[in-house]
Amino acid sequence: MSDQSAKFVQGSTMRHILVMSGTASIGLMALFVVDLLDMFFISMLGQVELAAAIGFAGTIIFFSTSVSIGSSIAMGALVSKSLGAKENDRAKQLASSTLVIAFIVNSIVTIIMFCFIPELLAMIGAKGVVAERAQAYLSILLPSTPIIAIAMAAGAGLRAVGDAKRSMLATLYGGLVNAVLDPIFIFGFNMNVEGAAIASVISRLTVLIFSLYPLIVTHKLVTLPQWKDIKHHTPAIFTIAIPAIITNTATPIGNAIVTSTLAPFGEDFVAGFAVIGRLIPVTFAVIFAMSGAVGPIIGQNYGAKRVDRVKETLRNSLLFSSVYCVFVSLILYLLQDQIIAWFSLVDDAALIMTTFCTVVAITFIFNGAMFVANTSFNNLGKPLYSTALNLSKATIGTLPFVYFGAQWYGGIGVLYGQALGNIVFGIISILVLKIHVSYMVKEHCKAVSSEDTLGDITVTMTPFCNNDAVIMQSGVENKEKLDHPSLSG
């Protein structure tokens, strides 16, 4: 590893966003497409109960995966910031410690969830055959959560060092393995939901191998964990990981509320919503990927004290996510009839899909804005902001909206309510982010205006500091900063 590892502190921020989000989304999409294929293959069996079972099980799996995402966010934020500050040894120690903590935390969560699978399914409204099939699926897939936790943390480490390609390939290979094994286990061995679960476990092992190997061998970013290092870094890791875990579990909590509210309206509604739940990550994969892809860009520049580039990254991220959401929403609107036919959706299941493609999809502009805000807070030292916003969205931003939506418009009203909650909290997130960035800029300007002016120095001016002087050590690196269009001498 060299100082050049912090490659996001120079060059076009929009280009970094496009490259990181693009490569990350391809890998994520590979996994999400397989989840969608799971649903497609299960729907081919012609039993709505199985599709509903996958929907209920997916809500539980989403919760366990969200804990893994929290650990990976800590990895990306801490390692990228250390690389940006040129503290490469610290980055290696943090990466090693985070992998160990991710495994321990997710193992504990998995054991607890595994012991209460029937109760968890009952809480979200699964009953009878649907609950029995969902439990069979979860009993196989849930124990592999620690595997995907390490894999996701390793992938975040690869993105933190700027190796988006290998991070993408790891998830891409996992997706391909699952796509090949799914029909073999589901149809060839006549194992239906159990076959889908086994294929997913093997896929997770594949992702682990192809993400951890380059982190250890190629980038040498992992060393044999030392207990003293783990103990030393645990507070810093938990400072980000715990709020991030709570933040990410807010989404499955919200989905659980929606699923349980839909359950009384019949299995068709639940099955239709299950397909939507698999369709969203595929079509909006770029938005989901942005939280992990943009984080290292923000983290490195924040660590390098390039506040101008942090602001530029946030602005470009919001623009990119908005344009992407409009484009995807248009595609879904045009293809809604084909989607309904592909998944053999009828009656209420077809109705809820039509509603999503016509009305709800466009509101993901606000979801995208919230994703950008979340990754910003996690990488700018304010993870509790993300926690508060997401928990609020999952509770007061979901429960009353879907309740009254269901009362006024039935099952379709549940989707209307969820969409309205997304809009409200997307706007709130952007307002909070704007306030925080303004405060961060003021603090930055105060700090640079009081820097020591003795020694070999170069003085530059930053436009957002109202022409206050920014003092930097002279040299090649700072000539690059002087040449940056956002700085004037």
C-alpha positions in Angstrom: 0.0 0.0 0.0 1.2 3.5 -0.8 0.0 7.1 -0.3 -1.6 6.8 -3.7 -4.2 4.6 -2.2 -6.1 7.8 -1.3 -7.0 8.3 -4.9 -10.3 10.1 -4.4 -8.7 13.3 -3.2 -8.0 14.3 -6.8 -9.8 14.1 -10.1 -13.5 14.6 -11.0 -15.8 13.7 -8.1 -18.6 13.0 -10.5 -16.4 10.5 -12.3 -15.5 8.8 -9.0 -19.2 8.6 -8.2 -20.1 7.1 -11.5 -17.3 4.6 -11.4 -17.8 3.5 -7.8 -21.6 3.5 -8.0 -21.6 1.8 -11.3 -19.2 -1.1 -10.4 -20.8 -1.5 -6.9 -24.3 -1.6 -8.4 -23.3 -4.3 -11.0 -22.2 -6.5 -8.2 -25.2 -5.8 -6.0 -27.5 -6.2 -9.0 -26.0 -9.7 -9.6 -27.1 -10.8 -6.1 -30.4 -9.0 -6.3 -31.2 -10.4 -9.7 -30.7 -13.9 -8.2 -33.2 -13.0 -5.4 -35.6 -11.9 -8.1 -34.9 -15.2 -10.0 -35.7 -17.1 -6.8 -39.1 -15.4 -6.8 -39.5 -16.1 -10.5 -38.7 -19.8 -10.2 -40.9 -20.2 -7.2 -43.7 -18.4 -9.0 -43.4 -21.0 -11.8 -44.4 -23.7 -9.3 -47.9 -22.1 -9.4 -48.3 -21.9 -5.6 -49.0 -18.5 -4.2 -48.3 -19.8 -0.7 -44.6 -20.3 -1.7 -44.3 -16.9 -3.1 -45.8 -15.4 0.1 -43.5 -17.5 2.2 -40.4 -16.1 0.4 -41.8 -12.7 1.0 -42.2 -13.2 4.7 -38.8 -14.9 5.0 -37.2 -12.1 2.9 -38.3 -9.6 5.6 -36.4 -11.5 8.3 -33.3 -12.0 6.1 -33.4 -8.3 5.3 -33.1 -7.6 9.0 -30.0 -9.9 9.4 -28.4 -8.5 6.3 -28.9 -5.0 7.6 -26.7 -5.8 10.6 -24.0 -6.9 8.2 -24.4 -3.7 6.2 -23.8 -1.7 9.4 -20.4 -3.5 10.0 -19.4 -2.8 6.4 -20.3 0.9 6.7 -17.9 1.1 9.7 -15.2 -0.6 7.6 -15.6 1.8 4.7 -15.8 5.0 6.8 -12.8 4.2 9.1 -10.4 2.7 6.5 -11.1 5.4 3.8 -10.6 8.2 6.4 -7.3 6.6 7.5 -6.1 6.3 3.9 -7.1 9.9 3.2 -5.0 11.0 6.2 -2.1 8.7 4.9 -2.3 6.5 8.0 -1.9 3.2 6.2 -0.8 1.1 9.1 -3.8 2.3 11.1 -6.0 1.4 8.1 -4.7 -2.1 8.1 -5.3 -2.5 11.8 -8.8 -1.1 11.6 -9.7 -3.4 8.7 -8.5 -6.5 10.6 -10.3 -5.5 13.7 -13.5 -4.7 11.9 -13.6 -8.1 10.2 -13.4 -9.9 13.6 -16.1 -7.7 15.2 -18.4 -8.1 12.2 -18.2 -11.9 12.6 -18.8 -11.8 16.4 -21.7 -9.3 16.3 -23.5 -11.1 13.4 -23.0 -14.5 15.0 -24.7 -13.3 18.2 -27.6 -11.8 16.2 -27.9 -14.9 14.0 -28.1 -17.2 17.0 -30.8 -15.1 18.7 -32.9 -14.9 15.5 -32.5 -18.6 14.7 -33.9 -19.5 18.1 -37.0 -17.3 17.5 -37.8 -17.9 13.8 -41.4 -19.1 14.4 -42.1 -16.1 16.7 -40.6 -13.6 14.3 -42.7 -15.0 11.4 -45.8 -14.8 13.6 -45.1 -11.2 14.4 -45.2 -10.1 10.8 -48.4 -12.1 10.0 -47.2 -15.4 8.6 -49.6 -18.3 9.3 -50.2 -21.9 8.4 -48.5 -23.4 5.3 -46.9 -20.0 4.5 -45.2 -19.8 7.9 -44.0 -23.4 7.7 -42.4 -22.9 4.2 -40.9 -19.6 5.4 -39.4 -21.3 8.4 -37.9 -24.1 6.2 -36.2 -21.4 4.0 -34.9 -19.4 7.0 -33.5 -22.5 8.8 -31.1 -23.1 6.0 -30.2 -19.5 4.9 -30.1 -17.6 8.3 -27.1 -19.5 9.7 -24.9 -18.2 6.8 -25.3 -14.6 8.0 -21.9 -14.3 9.6 -20.4 -15.5 6.2 -22.0 -12.6 4.3 -21.1 -10.2 7.1 -17.4 -10.8 6.6 -17.8 -10.8 2.9 -19.6 -7.4 2.9 -17.1 -5.9 5.3 -14.2 -7.1 3.0 -16.0 -5.6 0.0 -16.3 -2.3 1.8 -12.5 -2.5 2.5 -11.9 -3.0 -1.2 -14.0 0.0 -2.0 -12.3 2.1 0.7 -8.9 1.5 -1.0 -10.5 2.3 -4.4 -10.7 -1.2 -5.8 -14.2 -1.1 -7.0 -13.6 -3.7 -9.7 -12.7 -6.5 -7.4 -15.5 -5.6 -5.0 -17.9 -5.8 -7.9 -16.5 -9.1 -9.2 -16.9 -10.8 -5.8 -20.7 -10.1 -5.8 -20.9 -10.8 -9.5 -19.4 -14.3 -9.1 -21.7 -14.9 -6.2 -24.7 -13.9 -8.3 -23.7 -16.2 -11.1 -23.2 -19.2 -8.9 -26.7 -18.6 -7.4 -28.3 -18.2 -10.8 -26.8 -21.5 -12.0 -27.7 -23.5 -8.8 -31.2 -22.1 -8.3 -33.0 -24.1 -11.1 -30.9 -27.1 -10.3 -31.9 -27.3 -6.7 -35.5 -25.9 -7.1 -36.5 -28.0 -10.1 -33.8 -30.6 -10.7 -33.8 -31.9 -7.1 -37.5 -30.8 -6.5 -36.5 -28.9 -3.3 -38.5 -25.6 -4.0 -37.9 -23.1 -1.2 -35.2 -25.3 0.5 -33.3 -25.5 -2.8 -33.4 -21.7 -3.2 -32.0 -21.4 0.3 -29.1 -23.9 -0.3 -28.2 -22.1 -3.5 -28.0 -18.8 -1.7 -25.7 -20.2 1.0 -23.2 -21.4 -1.6 -23.5 -18.0 -3.3 -22.5 -16.3 0.0 -19.5 -18.5 0.4 -18.4 -17.5 -3.1 -18.7 -13.8 -2.3 -16.6 -14.3 0.8 -13.8 -16.0 -1.0 -13.6 -13.4 -3.9 -13.8 -10.4 -1.6 -11.5 -11.5 1.3 -8.7 -12.9 -0.9 -7.8 -9.6 -2.7 -8.1 -7.6 0.5 -5.5 -9.9 2.1 -3.2 -10.8 -0.8 -3.5 -8.0 -3.3 -3.8 -4.9 -1.0 -2.3 -6.5 2.1 -5.0 -4.6 4.1 -5.5 -7.4 6.6 -3.1 -8.7 9.1 -3.5 -11.4 11.8 -5.9 -9.8 14.3 -4.3 -8.9 17.7 -6.5 -8.8 20.7 -5.0 -5.5 21.9 -5.7 -3.9 18.5 -9.3 -5.2 18.5 -9.8 -3.9 22.0 -8.3 -0.5 21.1 -10.3 -0.1 17.9 -13.6 -1.5 19.2 -14.9 1.9 20.5 -14.2 3.6 17.1 -15.8 0.8 15.2 -18.9 0.6 17.4 -19.2 4.4 17.3 -20.1 4.0 13.6 -21.2 0.4 13.4 -23.9 0.5 16.1 -25.7 3.6 14.8 -25.3 2.2 11.2 -26.7 -1.2 12.3 -29.7 0.6 13.9 -30.0 2.8 10.9 -30.1 -0.1 8.4 -32.4 -2.3 10.5 -34.9 0.6 10.3 -35.6 -0.4 6.7 -36.6 -4.1 7.5 -38.6 -2.8 10.5 -40.5 -0.5 8.1 -41.0 -3.4 5.6 -42.2 -5.6 8.5 -44.8 -3.0 9.4 -45.9 -2.9 5.7 -46.0 -6.7 5.3 -48.0 -7.2 8.5 -50.4 -4.4 7.5 -50.9 -6.1 4.1 -51.3 -9.6 5.5 -55.0 -9.2 6.5 -55.9 -8.3 2.9 -54.9 -11.7 1.6 -52.0 -13.8 0.3 -52.2 -12.2 -3.2 -51.3 -8.8 -1.8 -48.4 -10.3 0.2 -47.2 -12.3 -2.8 -47.3 -9.1 -5.0 -45.5 -7.1 -2.4 -42.9 -9.9 -2.2 -42.2 -9.5 -5.9 -41.9 -5.7 -5.5 -39.5 -6.3 -2.6 -37.3 -8.3 -5.0 -37.8 -5.9 -7.9 -36.8 -2.8 -6.0 -33.1 -3.8 -5.3 -32.6 -4.8 -8.9 -34.0 -1.7 -10.6 -32.7 0.7 -8.0 -29.4 -1.1 -7.4 -27.4 2.0 -8.1 -29.1 3.9 -5.3 -28.6 1.1 -2.9 -24.9 0.9 -4.0 -24.3 4.6 -3.5 -24.3 4.3 0.3 -21.2 2.1 0.1 -19.7 3.6 -3.0 -19.9 7.3 -2.2 -18.8 6.8 1.4 -15.1 6.2 0.6 -15.0 9.3 -1.7 -16.4 11.4 1.2 -14.2 9.6 3.8 -10.9 10.1 1.9 -11.6 13.8 1.2 -12.8 14.4 4.7 -9.7 12.7 6.1 -7.5 14.9 3.8 -9.5 18.0 4.9 -10.7 18.7 1.4 -14.1 20.2 2.5 -14.6 21.7 -1.0 -14.5 18.2 -2.5 -16.8 16.8 0.2 -19.4 19.4 -0.8 -18.9 18.8 -4.4 -19.3 15.0 -3.9 -22.6 15.5 -2.0 -24.0 17.8 -4.7 -23.1 15.5 -7.5 -24.4 12.4 -5.7 -27.8 14.0 -5.2 -28.0 15.0 -8.9 -27.0 11.6 -10.1 -29.4 9.7 -7.8 -32.3 12.0 -8.9 -31.7 11.5 -12.6 -31.3 7.8 -12.2 -34.5 7.4 -10.2 -36.5 9.3 -12.9 -35.1 7.1 -15.6 -35.8 3.8 -13.8 -39.3 4.9 -12.9 -40.1 5.6 -16.5 -38.8 2.1 -17.5 -41.0 0.5 -14.8 -44.0 2.4 -16.0 -43.5 1.3 -19.6 -42.8 -2.4 -18.7 -45.4 -2.9 -16.0 -47.6 -5.3 -18.1 -44.6 -7.4 -19.0 -43.5 -7.6 -15.3 -47.0 -8.8 -14.3 -47.0 -11.5 -17.0 -43.4 -12.7 -16.1 -44.3 -13.4 -12.5 -47.8 -14.7 -13.2 -49.4 -12.0 -11.0 -53.2 -11.9 -11.0 -56.0 -10.1 -9.2 -54.7 -8.2 -6.2 -51.1 -9.2 -6.8 -51.3 -7.6 -10.3 -53.1 -4.5 -8.9 -50.4 -3.8 -6.3 -47.6 -4.2 -8.9 -49.4 -1.7 -11.2 -49.7 0.7 -8.4 -46.0 0.5 -7.6 -44.9 0.9 -11.2 -47.3 3.8 -11.9 -47.3 5.8 -8.6 -44.8 4.6 -6.0 -41.6 4.1 -8.1 -41.0 7.8 -8.8 -41.0 8.6 -5.1 -37.6 6.8 -4.9 -36.1 10.1 -5.7 -36.6 10.9 -2.1 -35.2 7.5 -1.0 -32.1 8.2 -3.1 -31.7 11.6 -1.3 -32.0 9.8 2.0 -29.3 7.3 1.0 -26.9 10.1 0.2 -27.7 11.8 3.4 -27.1 8.6 5.4 -23.7 7.8 3.9 -22.7 11.5 4.4 -23.5 11.4 8.1 -21.8 8.1 8.6 -18.6 9.3 6.9 -18.6 12.9 8.4 -18.7 11.8 12.0 -22.4 12.1 12.6 -23.7 8.5 12.4 -26.4 9.2 15.1 -28.1 11.6 12.6 -28.6 8.6 10.2 -29.9 6.5 13.1 -32.4 9.1 14.3 -33.7 9.8 10.7 -34.1 6.2 9.7 -35.7 5.0 12.9 -38.1 7.9 12.7 -38.9 7.0 9.1 -39.4 3.3 10.0 -41.8 4.2 12.8 -43.6 7.6 12.6 -42.8 7.8 8.9 -44.4 4.4 8.2 -46.9 3.2 10.8 -49.4 6.1 10.7 -49.1 6.5 7.0 -49.7 2.9 6.1 -52.4 2.6 8.8 -54.5 5.4 7.4 -53.7 4.4 3.8 -55.1 0.9 4.6 -58.2 2.4 6.3 -58.9 4.7 3.3 -57.8 2.7 0.3 -57.4 -0.9 1.4 -54.3 -2.9 0.5 -53.3 -0.4 -2.2 -53.4 2.4 0.4 -50.6 0.6 2.3 -48.3 1.4 -0.7 -49.6 5.0 -0.9 -48.8 5.5 2.8 -45.3 4.1 2.5 -44.6 6.3 -0.5 -45.8 9.4 1.3 -43.6 8.6 4.3 -40.6 8.3 2.0 -41.3 11.7 0.5 -41.6 13.4 3.9 -38.4 11.9 5.4 -36.4 12.3 2.2 -37.1 16.1 2.4 -36.2 16.2 6.1 -33.0 14.3 5.4 -31.8 16.8 2.9 -32.6 19.7 5.1 -30.7 18.2 8.0 -27.7 17.4 5.6 -27.7 21.0 4.4 -27.6 22.4 7.9 -24.8 19.9 8.9 -22.6 20.7 5.8 -23.0 24.5 6.5 -21.8 23.9 10.1 -18.9 21.7 8.9 -17.8 24.4 6.5 -17.8 27.1 9.2 -15.8 24.8 11.5 -13.3 24.1 8.8 -12.9 27.8 8.0 -12.3 28.6 11.7 -9.7 25.9 11.9 -7.7 26.9 8.8 -7.8 30.6 9.7 -5.9 29.8 13.0 -3.2 27.5 11.4 0.4 28.2 12.3 1.9 30.4 9.6 5.6 29.7 10.4 7.9 27.6 8.1 7.7 26.6 4.5 4.1 27.4 3.6 1.8 28.1 0.7 -1.3 30.2 1.2 -4.4 29.6 -0.9 -7.9 30.9 -0.8 -11.1 28.9 -0.6 -14.3 30.4 -2.0 -16.6 28.8 0.7 -14.4 30.4 3.5 -15.2 34.0 2.3 -11.7 34.5 1.3 -10.1 33.4 4.6 -6.6 32.1 4.1 -6.0 28.3 4.1 -2.4 27.4 4.9 -0.9 24.2 3.6 2.6 22.7 3.6 4.2 23.3 0.2 5.1 20.5 -2.2 3.9 18.4 -5.1 0.7 17.4 -3.3 -0.3 21.0 -2.5 0.5 22.2 -6.0 -2.2 19.7 -7.0 -4.5 21.4 -4.5 -3.6 24.8 -5.8 -4.4 23.7 -9.4 -7.8 22.3 -8.3 -10.5 24.5 -9.9 -12.4 24.9 -6.6 -9.4 26.6 -5.1 -7.9 30.0 -6.0 -4.5 31.4 -4.9 
